[in-house]
């Protein structure tokens, strides 16, 4: 769950798991994130859409579950299918 009142000036939101009440960061400023993470562009180009198998996706936003794990919410530009990808890229930040 994301509380609309949790928006920060830097484009970060706070999410909370409804089961265990764990809070995590939800980042929406993807243009800045992609500029500061050069390997991310290559990684996004390799992701295949589960619906049409097209390779390459658009990054909508990411959820930082922990220092070592993130969930990326992406959209396929070919068929507009939205889906999530899990990554351990934050390990190297």
C-alpha positions in Angstrom: 0.0 0.0 0.0 1.2 3.5 -0.7 -0.2 6.4 1.3 -0.7 9.5 -0.8 0.5 11.7 2.1 3.9 10.1 2.1 5.2 11.9 -1.0 8.6 13.5 -0.4 10.0 16.6 -2.3 12.6 14.4 -4.1 10.0 12.2 -5.8 10.2 9.4 -3.2 7.1 7.8 -1.7 6.8 5.4 1.2 5.1 2.0 0.8 4.0 -0.4 3.5 3.3 -4.1 3.4 -0.2 -4.7 4.6 0.7 -8.1 6.0 3.9 -7.4 8.0 3.8 -3.5 8.1 7.4 -3.3 6.7 8.0 0.1 5.1 10.0 0.6 1.9 10.9 3.4 -0.5 9.0 3.8 -3.8 11.1 5.9 -6.3 9.3 7.7 -9.1 12.0 10.0 -10.6 13.2 7.4 -13.1 15.0 9.9 -15.5 17.4 10.8 -12.7 17.9 7.2 -11.6 18.7 6.0 -15.2 21.2 8.8 -15.6 23.1 7.8 -12.4 22.9 4.0 -13.1 24.6 3.4 -16.5 24.2 -0.4 -16.3 20.5 -0.1 -15.9 19.9 0.9 -19.6 21.6 -2.3 -20.8 19.7 -4.4 -18.3 16.3 -3.0 -19.4 17.1 -3.8 -23.0 17.6 -7.5 -22.1 14.2 -8.0 -20.4 11.6 -9.9 -22.4 7.9 -9.1 -22.1 6.0 -12.1 -20.8 3.1 -11.4 -23.1 4.7 -10.8 -26.5 8.4 -11.7 -25.9 9.6 -8.3 -27.2 13.0 -7.4 -25.7 13.4 -4.0 -24.1 11.2 -2.3 -21.6 10.4 1.2 -20.3 11.0 1.8 -16.6 8.0 3.3 -14.8 9.1 3.2 -11.2 11.0 1.1 -8.7 10.4 -0.2 -5.2 13.5 -0.6 -3.0 12.6 -3.5 -0.8 16.0 -3.5 0.9 19.6 -2.5 0.3 20.1 -5.6 -1.8 16.7 -6.1 -3.5 14.5 -4.0 -5.7 11.4 -4.5 -7.7 11.1 -2.6 -11.0 7.7 -1.8 -12.5 8.1 -1.8 -16.3 6.1 -1.5 -19.5 6.6 -3.2 -22.8 6.7 -0.6 -25.6 5.5 -3.1 -28.2 2.3 -4.3 -26.5 1.9 -2.0 -23.5 1.9 -4.9 -21.1 2.9 -3.8 -17.6 4.8 -6.2 -15.3 7.5 -6.4 -12.6 11.1 -7.5 -12.6 13.1 -8.2 -9.5 16.8 -7.2 -9.3 19.7 -7.3 -7.0 21.4 -4.3 -8.8 21.3 -2.2 -5.6 24.0 -4.5 -4.1 26.5 -2.5 -6.1 25.3 1.0 -5.3 
